[in-house]
Amino acid sequence: MELHATEGISVQQVADFAGVHRSYFSNMFTTQVGLPPLKYMQRIRMDKAKQLLKDTDVTVTEIALSLGYPNLYSFTRAFKIYYKVPPIMMRRTSS
């Protein structure tokens, strides 16, 4: 999951790859990791986004698309919900 989380993969695709039903995979994953698979993938994406915002000059749109978000709006909204600040503010506070 960590290798492909930034490619916009779904929990269904991961379950299919593992050869198990989605609900079984989700239940087992949550038991083992302590987070549902969707939240785990979101954490990976948000950690990567934060790192890119702080360590690079890549545009927010490029970051959004590189992390598997379909557009800037959906990324910005998800980022703000996760970190409580918009991506541009995260970038400014790291400068």
C-alpha positions in Angstrom: 0.0 0.0 0.0 2.8 2.4 0.8 4.4 2.0 -2.6 1.1 2.8 -4.5 -0.9 5.0 -2.1 0.1 8.1 -3.9 -1.2 6.7 -7.2 -4.8 6.9 -6.2 -5.4 3.2 -5.6 -8.5 2.1 -3.9 -9.1 -0.3 -1.0 -10.9 -2.5 -3.4 -7.8 -2.7 -5.6 -5.6 -3.6 -2.7 -8.1 -6.3 -1.5 -8.3 -7.7 -5.1 -4.5 -7.8 -5.2 -4.5 -9.7 -1.9 -7.1 -12.1 -3.2 -9.7 -11.4 -0.4 -13.0 -9.7 -0.1 -12.9 -6.0 0.6 -14.7 -6.1 3.9 -12.5 -9.0 5.1 -9.4 -7.1 4.1 -10.6 -3.9 5.8 -11.5 -5.7 9.0 -8.1 -7.5 9.1 -6.1 -4.5 8.2 -7.8 -2.4 10.9 -7.2 -5.0 13.5 -3.5 -5.3 12.6 -2.6 -1.7 11.9 -5.1 0.1 14.1 -6.4 2.3 11.3 -8.9 1.5 8.5 -7.1 1.1 5.1 -8.6 4.3 3.7 -7.4 6.4 6.7 -4.0 4.7 6.4 -3.7 5.7 2.7 -4.8 9.2 3.5 -2.1 9.5 6.2 0.5 8.4 3.7 -0.7 10.9 1.1 -0.9 13.7 3.7 2.5 13.0 5.1 4.0 13.1 1.6 2.1 16.3 0.8 3.4 18.0 3.9 7.0 16.9 3.1 6.7 18.1 -0.5 5.2 21.5 0.6 8.0 22.0 3.1 11.0 20.7 1.1 10.2 21.6 -2.5 9.0 24.4 -4.7 6.6 22.1 -6.6 3.2 23.8 -7.1 0.3 22.7 -4.9 -1.5 21.6 -8.1 1.4 19.4 -9.1 1.5 17.9 -5.6 -2.2 17.2 -5.7 -2.0 15.4 -9.0 1.2 13.5 -8.0 -0.6 12.1 -5.0 -3.5 10.8 -6.9 -6.0 13.5 -6.3 -8.2 14.3 -9.4 -7.9 18.1 -9.0 -6.6 20.9 -6.8 -9.9 21.4 -5.0 -10.3 17.9 -3.7 -6.6 17.9 -2.5 -6.9 21.3 -0.8 -10.1 20.3 0.9 -8.7 17.0 2.1 -5.5 18.7 3.3 -7.3 21.3 5.2 -9.5 18.8 6.9 -6.5 16.7 7.8 -4.1 19.4 9.0 -6.6 22.2 9.9 -4.7 24.6 7.6 -4.7 25.0 3.8 -1.6 23.7 1.9 -0.4 27.2 1.1 -0.3 28.1 4.8 1.7 24.9 5.6 4.2 26.0 3.0 4.5 29.5 4.4 5.0 28.3 7.9 7.9 26.1 6.9 9.8 28.9 5.1 
